[in-house]
Amino acid sequence: MPSTPCCARECLRPYEGLQWAPKSYLTISYAFEASLSNISGERIIDLGCEEGNNTRKLARAGAHMSGADLSKNMIAHAIAEEQKPH
């Protein structure tokens, strides 16, 4: 697994030593955002896509996306969000 990008380490400095979920969430969020620069043209399936937020982010970054989730409600929500004018 790649190390946390430099900018993420700096942004996370105020959270050093904390033992709660936001630090983990922030690390994942910054790592995810940093990964968006090299995916143009890639074919990706987002398993467990929930409401499709990350699926849409990846698609906006140029990936050819498909999303799948076990919850029919989450898929319905993802479809509704995708059909909204942006």
C-alpha positions as CSV (number, residue, x, y, z in Angstrom):
1,M,0.0,0.0,0.0
2,P,1.4,3.4,-0.9
3,S,2.5,5.7,1.9
4,T,0.4,8.8,2.8
5,P,1.1,11.6,0.3
6,C,3.2,14.4,1.7
7,C,0.4,17.0,1.6
8,A,-1.8,14.6,3.6
9,R,0.9,14.1,6.3
10,E,1.0,17.9,6.7
11,C,-2.8,18.3,6.9
12,L,-3.0,15.5,9.4
13,R,-0.3,16.9,11.8
14,P,-2.9,18.4,14.1
15,Y,-4.4,14.9,14.6
16,E,-1.2,13.1,15.5
17,G,-1.6,11.0,18.6
18,L,-5.4,10.9,18.5
19,Q,-6.9,7.4,18.5
20,W,-10.3,8.0,16.9
21,A,-11.8,7.5,13.5
22,P,-11.5,11.0,11.9
23,K,-7.7,10.5,11.6
24,S,-8.2,7.3,9.7
25,Y,-11.0,8.9,7.6
26,L,-8.8,11.9,6.7
27,T,-5.9,9.6,5.8
28,I,-8.1,7.6,3.4
29,S,-9.7,10.8,2.0
30,Y,-6.4,12.4,1.2
31,A,-4.9,9.2,-0.2
32,F,-8.1,8.8,-2.4
33,E,-7.9,12.4,-3.6
34,A,-4.2,12.0,-4.5
35,S,-5.0,8.8,-6.5
36,L,-7.3,10.6,-8.9
37,S,-4.6,12.1,-11.0
38,N,-3.6,8.9,-12.8
39,I,-6.8,7.1,-13.7
40,S,-8.0,8.7,-16.9
41,G,-9.2,6.0,-19.3
42,E,-9.0,3.2,-16.6
43,R,-12.0,0.8,-16.4
44,I,-13.0,0.6,-12.7
45,I,-15.8,-1.1,-10.8
46,D,-16.7,0.3,-7.4
47,L,-17.9,-2.7,-5.3
48,G,-20.0,-1.5,-2.4
49,C,-20.4,1.9,-4.0
50,E,-23.2,2.9,-1.6
51,E,-24.7,6.2,-2.9
52,G,-22.0,6.5,-5.6
53,N,-20.0,9.5,-4.3
54,N,-16.6,8.0,-5.0
55,T,-17.9,6.4,-8.2
56,R,-18.8,9.9,-9.5
57,K,-15.4,11.4,-8.3
58,L,-13.5,8.7,-10.2
59,A,-15.7,9.2,-13.3
60,R,-15.0,13.0,-13.2
61,A,-11.3,12.2,-13.0
62,G,-11.7,10.3,-16.3
63,A,-12.2,6.7,-15.4
64,H,-14.9,4.6,-17.0
65,M,-16.9,3.6,-14.0
66,S,-19.4,1.0,-12.9
67,G,-20.8,0.8,-9.4
68,A,-22.3,-2.2,-7.6
69,D,-23.9,-2.5,-4.1
70,L,-26.0,-5.1,-2.4
71,S,-28.5,-2.5,-1.2
72,K,-31.2,-1.7,-3.7
73,N,-31.8,1.5,-1.7
74,M,-28.2,2.6,-2.2
75,I,-28.3,1.9,-5.9
76,A,-31.6,3.8,-6.2
77,H,-30.0,6.7,-4.4
78,A,-26.9,6.6,-6.6
79,I,-29.0,6.6,-9.8
80,A,-31.1,9.5,-8.5
81,E,-27.9,11.5,-7.7
82,E,-26.4,10.7,-11.1
83,Q,-29.5,11.9,-12.9
84,K,-29.5,15.3,-11.1
85,P,-28.2,18.2,-13.3
86,H,-24.7,19.1,-12.2
